[in-house]
Amino acid sequence: MAKTEKPRFDTLINVTSDAFNASAETQDDYNPDTPKMVNHRQSVYRVPLSMIRPDRFQARMILPLALRKDFYSGKIAWNEVVRNWFELARNDRLVAQEISELTALGDSLHDTGQIKPVTGQVINENGHDVFKMLTGERRFWATAIKSVLEGQTTEPYVLALIDNQPTTEKQIAENMAYKALTPVGKARAAARLVLESHQIHPVEDETESDFFRRVADVRLDDGTKDMLQRTLQLERTYYGRLMKFFELDEKELEIADKSEMPERVLREIMQYNRALWSDAVDFYASHEGRTYQDVHAFLERQSGNETGRKARIPLDPTTKSARSLRRLLNGIEDLPADNKPGSIADALLGDVDREEARQLVARMEMLTAAMKQRLESLK
């Protein structure tokens, strides 16, 4: 498969629809129902929020599940969505946290200006031009939240670049540039890539989770495997593990995603009886800082497998150190960083001088050699 070049803003197509071509030239002439070009060299437009349609099926879902259907079906406008969102946040810690982050982003956009435009293309739906957003949904909702909080009476807008060659790969790259995808987000991203590579698209009234679950009927070909590796660094085995997460129901997936539940915790939950999954997901998300061990203990209690803890014999220093190192290595996948080994290396070597760093590396190499030698006897 030919390697595609990274998209550049200055190469995006300039002309899209009559609505954009008819944009006014001055602030006084601005019509809130149509976009206005503000930078002719890069085709940057000012697009009113009421014209924008974020993508329902992207990897990182920002809008809560309870609000998605009415918004995406056009039953309620963005400002009513925001007011309903505030109500949800009163009794939901995770929703309140999302609102707080978006509010801070809205303040930043106001103070420093929107440096990075959103991207998308203009399409016609039922006789009306709409801006189908590819990237930038957080900036969209941050602007909407700030407008409602401040009681603005004029139509707010975001700055946008037109991309007439949108791809899911671009969208995923944008999401990952903001911060690493959660395990559920990775599963959505991988499923979307596989489905679209086989020309499988959402049908009317299909829920997001139902669409992603259709990936179970798709066999991976070599081209799709290469795309998953290139875009998400996913091997075939890891892809299969991620797809198992779609056995969770919609609400469980949402909570696992919003709470940034580590993959290890998700896998642990799904090893138990299906009837325990929902309570276990809620248990993890209900308080910040809960760990894999906390969830395991909860599931053992709920399943009736908990036994009294036996008195522990004190460990010798070598065994204690070995177990600490083993916990670190076994938990490496739970780290939030993209480059997990690199983040550990930075933490180990970040506060030592060059000579001490050399000694640490030499000892790690000696330990690795000893482990490889003993590995042979385990076969």
ABEGO torsion letter per residue (X at the ends): XBBBBBBBAAABBABABAAAAABBABAAABBAABBBBABAAAGBBBBBAAABBBBAABABBABBAAAAAAAAAGABBAAAAAAAAAAAAAABAAAAAAAAAAAAAAAAAAAAEBABBBBEBBBBBGGBBBBBBABGAAAAAAAAAAAAAAGBABBBBBBBBBBABBBAAAAAAAAAAABBBBAAAAAAAAAAAAAAAAGBBBBBGBBAAAAAAAAAABBBBAAAAAAAAAAAGBBAAAAAAAAAAAABBAAAAAAAAAAGBBAAAAAAAAABBAAAAAAAAAAAAABBGBBAAAAAAAAAAAAGABBBBBBBBBBBAAAAAAAAAAAAAAAAAABABABAAAAAAAAAAAABBAAAAAAAAAAAAAAAAAAAAAAAAAX
